[in-house]
Structures are given as structure tokens and as C-alpha cells.
């Protein structure tokens, strides 16, 4: 029986991250019962209002985003689109903090298993989770089923962590988030490792239990030829290809917060978020209109105008790489 409450791993307990949880002593007659899982469930329903509420609640749709560059902004963009289109409260975890319906109860890096689990304890309708490599290496994917999975790229970042010594090995770690996806997976055609995952998905070399749709994004139009569902950049326009049909979603100059396309890596994040949103069933036209209203905060692509000049303040953790 799977219980919908946080289970802390040894690293988190040793680091004191679970100190706000009280230890629950289960009576011996319950722990020794022949039907222990049922007896424990009945006991918790009577003694824990939180457990009872969670047990009887519907599953919360979850969207996972990982990669080397662009995870945080992509997660924010996806959360913004879903919130504006579906009108649901969003639980967002990222390297900047935990956000509940746009409010931040905790600042900091919350991309590991513990924050993901505990965000689900808030009254949210959808979870959008930035997933870090450390948690994936330590525990794998902690959800057995999600709505979508997005990998922005995979490059030589933090190699040597827990015996991960090559980009190829890191790609295998990042790939883990694809398997629980039930609606769609979204991958980068401009990165050799995620492009390989995409081709393996199309060739059925990767076996997904829920048969998600495969979406891609690219800044190079010539790469769309062999793919059916692609969001791509073409001469200042963000385009969508589905099957043999193509259409304009929006013009890059409409993206004021990306300095009309001057912040090129932010345009890449927008391609990623649009592909993710369309993949989970949001109307392409609606997603495109909604992404125009996004505004960033907390040092991510913050625009400052002074003396007729525009400055971009950003947080750069590593060099950008496709």
C-alpha cells in the first residue's frame, strides 16, 4: 500500500530536513496485526486528519522538468500557462523556492524529493516540479505516474557526483523522468543527448508504460523534417508543426520580457514551455497568447532601464550549451 505522505530518505534525515515532522508511534497491536496495512490505514484515518484528507483526495496532476540549463524559467512558464488557462492553484518547486499559487512560503533550492512530496500537502490543483540531478541519483523518480516530463538539455555539469562521470551517464539519470509520463514527453532537438532520447522514443527503443505523446522543440528549422510534433523558431516566428501542417504561434517581437527576442536563451525556454503545454492538451493558440503575459521575478531575466539603456539581470549557474 502506498501512503500519500512524505517519506524522508536517509540523506534528508541526516541533514535535519525532516525535523518539522513529528514521529508517530504506532501501537504494537497494529504493527503486529496479520492485516497490518489495513489496520494501519484505519488507525491513521482516525488519528490523523491530514492523512484522512490526503487518502480521500484525488491525485494531483504532476509535471516534471529537468535538464542542465533552463529548468527554473521553463518550470515558471509552464506553471504560468496552466494557471492562466485552467484556473487552478499551482504548486511550483524550483531552485528559487516553493511557490503556492504565486506566493512563496519558502525561498531556497527546493528541487529534491522532500520538497516535491511536501508541496503536495498544500491545497493545490496541479504540481509543476523542477527536478534536480541529486534527487534523481539518490532516489530516482518518486512518482509512479505524472502528466508530463520535459528535459531541456543535458551537458557536462557536475560530473563526478555519485559515480556519474560522463555526460552519457548523466543523460541516463535525466531520462528517468520520462517513464512515469502519461500524457506527453518533451525533448530538445538541438541537444545531442535529448535528441537521441527523442529518436529512441520514436523507434520504440524506450518503453513507456503509459504511451505518452512525443513533442520536440528546436531553434533550427531544418531539424523538424522527420518529426510530427515540434515547436520551432523560423525567421523571428515561433511555429508549430503537427503532422504535415505548420502554423505561426507568435512573433518573437511580441515577447517584451525577452526584449523582443534579444534574450535568446529565454526564447529557447519559451519554445520548451509551449511544446510542454501543447503536449498536455492546451490549445496552441491559447498557450501562445498566455505566454505573452508572463513576467519573471527574483533575478531571472529582470529588465532594468537606466539612461536610455536596458540591462538584463540574471542568475547564471553555468555556461549555456545546447
N, C-alpha and C positions, 0 to 999 in steps of 0.2 A: 504494500500500500504506500502510495506517495503522499506525503503531507505537504500542504501548500504554505509552509512557514520556513524561515531561513534555517539552513543547516550550515554552520560555520566550519571551514576546513581548519586543519592544524595550524597553518601559517597565520590565519586571521586570529585564532585564539591566542597564539604565542605573541602576536603583535598587539594584543589588547583590543582588537577591533570589535570584539563581541561583548565588551564589558557592560553595555547597556541592557543586555538580556539577562533576565533572572533565571537561575537554574530551577527546573521543575522536577521535583521528586515524585516519582510515580509509585503509588502503593505497591507493596510486594505481591499482594494477591492478584493485581492486574498484570504485573510483569511476568508472573509465573503461570498465568492462565493459559489453558490449552488454545483458546481462541484469542490470543493476546492482541493481534491487530484490531479486532472488533471491540474488545474490551477497552483498549487504549483510546480508540476513537470515541466511544461512548463517554469515557471518563473526561476526555478533553472537551467534548461538547458541553458537558455540564459545568466544568470548572474554568474554562477559558472562553470568554465572549469573543475574543479576537479569532480564535481557532474556529469557533462555530460559524462566525460570519464568513471567514475565508472558505470553509468547507462547503458552504452552501451558495457561494458566489459563482458566477460564470467565469470561464477562463478569459484572461485579459490578452487581447492580441498583442504580439510582440514582434518588433523589427530590430534586427541586429546589423551593426555596421562596424567593419574593421578594415585594416589596411595600414600602410606606413604613413602616408600623408592624406590630409583632408577629412579625417574621420569626424572631428568635432563639428566643423561647419556643415558637413553633409548631414550629420545627425540633426542639427538645428534646423536645417532646411526641410528635411523630411518631416520633422515634428511640426513645423510651421504649416506645411501644406495639409497634413492630416487634421490638425486642429482647426484650421480655417474651413476646410471642406466638410469635415464630419461633425464639427462642433463638439468634440469630445475633449475631456481633460487628458492632457498628455503627461506622462511621467518620462522625463528625459535624463539619462545619465551621460556624463562626459568628463573629459579631463579638466573642465572648468567648474563642475559642480553637479548637484542634483537639482533638477527643475521640475516643479509640480505646477502644471497649468501656467507656466511662465514665471512663477515665483521660485526663488532659490533658497530653500531652507538650509542648505549646506554647500559652502564653497570648497573646492579642492578637487583632487583627481579621484573620481568615483567610476572607474571603468572595470573593476574587478567583480568577482562573483557575489560578494556580500552586498555591495550597493544595488546590483541588479535585482537580487532577491528582495531586498528591503524596500525598494521603490514600489514593488507590487503591493506593499502593505498600505500605501497611500490610496485615497479614493480616486483612482484614475480609470480612464476607459481604454487607454492604449499606452503601451510602453515602447519607447524608442531608445535603444541602448547602444552606446559606443562601447565596443568590446576590445580590451587590451590583450596583448600577446601573453603577458604574465599569467593572467587568469586562465587563458586557453591552455597554456603549457601545464599549469598546475592542476586544473580540473576538467579541461575540455569544455564542451558546451553544456551549460547547466539546465537547459530547457529541452524537453523531448519534442516539442513542436512549436514553431514560430510561423508568423505570416510571411516574412521575407528575410533575405540575407543579402548584404551588399559588401563587396570587397573593392576598395578604392584603388589599391595598387599594393605591390609587395617589393620592397627594396632592401638593401643591406643595412638594416637598422638594428642595433643592439644584439648583434650576433654574439654567440658565446653564452647566452643566457640558458641555463639548464640544459647544456649539451646541444643547443641549436647552433651549429657552426657555419651553416651555409644559407644562402637565400632560398635555395630549393627546399631545405628543411623547414625554413620559416613559412614558405608557401604552403607546405603540408599542414602546418599548425593553423594558419589562417583559413584554410579550406574547410576546417571542421564546422564553421558556422553555416555552411551551405546545406548540410544534411537534414537539419530539422525543418527547413523552409517548406511551407505548404502551398504558398501562392506563387512566389517568384524569387529568383536569384538575379542579381545584377552585377556585372563584371566589366572590367576596363579592357577595351581592345588595344589600348596604347601601351600596356604593360605586358611584357613577355610572359610573366608567370600567371597573371589573371587571364590573359588571352588563351594560354594553354588550358586553364581550367574550363574556359568557355567552350573550347573545341572538344574537350573531353566530355563535357555535359551534352553537347550536341551529338557526339558519337556514341553516347550511352556508356562510356567507359566509367563514368561516375554514376553510381546507383543511388538515386534519391528515393526514400520511402514514400514521399507524398507527390512525386512527379510535378514539381513547380515549373512554371514558365521561365524561360531563359531570356533575359534582357541584357543589352550591352550599351556602352556609351564610348564615344571616341571624338577626338578633335580633328581626326584626319578622315575626310570623306571617302577616300579610296578603300578604306578598310571595311566599309559596310556591305560590300558586294555579296559576300557569302552568308550574310546573317539576316534574319527576318525582323527582329525587334530591336531597333537601335535608335538611340538619341545621339545626334551628332552635330558638329559645327560645320557650316558651309558659308563662306563669304559673309561673315557677320550675322548669320542667321542660325538659330538653334532649330534643327529639323528633327522630324520623327519619321522613321521608316518602319512600316508594318507590312510584312509580305512584300508585294511589289509596289505598294503605294507609299508616297512620301508627301509630307506636308510641313509647312512652316509653323513652328510653335510660337516663336517670338524673335524679335531682333535684339541683338546684344546691346544696342544703344538704348533699349528700354530699361536696362538694368542699371539704375542710377547708383545703387550701393556698390556696384562693381566698376564704377567710373566708366560706364558705357563700354565695358569690356576691357579696359586698360589693366584691371587686376585679373590677369589671365588664369591664375590658379583658382580664383573664385568662380570664374566661368566654368572651369572643369568640375568644381563641386556642384554647380547648378545642373550641369549635364547629368551628373551622378544621381542627384536628388530627383530630377524629373523622370529618369529611367526607373528609379525605385518606385516612385508614386504611380506612374502609369502601369508598372508591373503588378501592383496590388489592386488595380482596378479603378483608379481615379481617372476621370476623363482627361485626356491630354490637354484639351483647351482650358479646362478649369485649373489643372495643375500649372499650366503656363501663366495664366492670369494671377494665380495665387503667389507664385514665386516672385512676381514683381513687387509684392508688398512686403517682402522680407526685410528686416533690418537687423544688423548684427550688434553685439554688445561685448563688454568685458575684454576689450583689447583685440578682438578678432576683426580685422579689416575695418577698424574705426577711422572714419574720414574727418580730418581737421583742416579747416580753411583759414589761411592767415596770409595777409598781404598779397591777395590775389593768387595765391598758390594753394594747391590741395596736397595734403600729406596723408599717407596711409600708415596707421599704427597697427602693427600686427605682432603675434607671438609666433616665432619661428623656432621649431624644435630641431629641425634637420633640413638638409638641402632638399629641394624639390626634385623628384625624379619620377619619370613615367615607369 
